[in-house]
Amino acid sequence: MSWKIDPAYSSIQFSVQAMNLNLVRGRFSCFTGHLDLDPGQMTAAQVRGEINVASIDTDHETRDAHLLSVDFFDVEQFPTIGFRSTHVERLSLGQYRVCGDLTIKSITRPVTFDVVDHGRVHDPWGAYRWGFSAESAIKRQDFGLCWNIALAAGGWVVGERVKIKAEIQLIAG
């Protein structure tokens, strides 16, 4: 059975430390994804997704423009971020580890997401839905997102680790 992301009920967010002080949060508003499997066979799942990088939003236009530039994502040359699962492991009831390949700027590296299955329901309009939460963290430099400036007091303007959190609602069909 094939399931697709319902973007109206889903989100992909990220956070990174700024100037050794606090987290800056952002999100991508345009993305697609599919999950191929039957509900009882999660470990046989095939997950794939794609993010439109130009849809980045950190609530700060100047920062967003910088993130889209050649200093970071270089959206003109690399307009999408992609993910394909390679392995799904059941950890406990409703908890999984989804391993796969994340591609940013044509650089592909393995990543692991901790996933919580929130269950399935039939919505009031007749659709069959399935909800998940997923979290991971990456080193941005591993994907060619290397821009930074050293701070006079030590440390860097942009932190090394980027936390990723996705709230995903799928629709059968």
Beta strands, then each sheet from edge to edge (+ up, - down):
strand 1: 2-5
strand 2: 11-18
strand 3: 22-28
strand 4: 31-36
strand 5: 46-52
strand 6: 56-57
strand 7: 80-92
strand 8: 95-104
strand 9: 107-122
strand 10: 128-139
strand 11: 158-172
sheet 1: 6+ 3- 2+ 11- 1+ 4- 5+ 7- 8+ 9- 10+
end
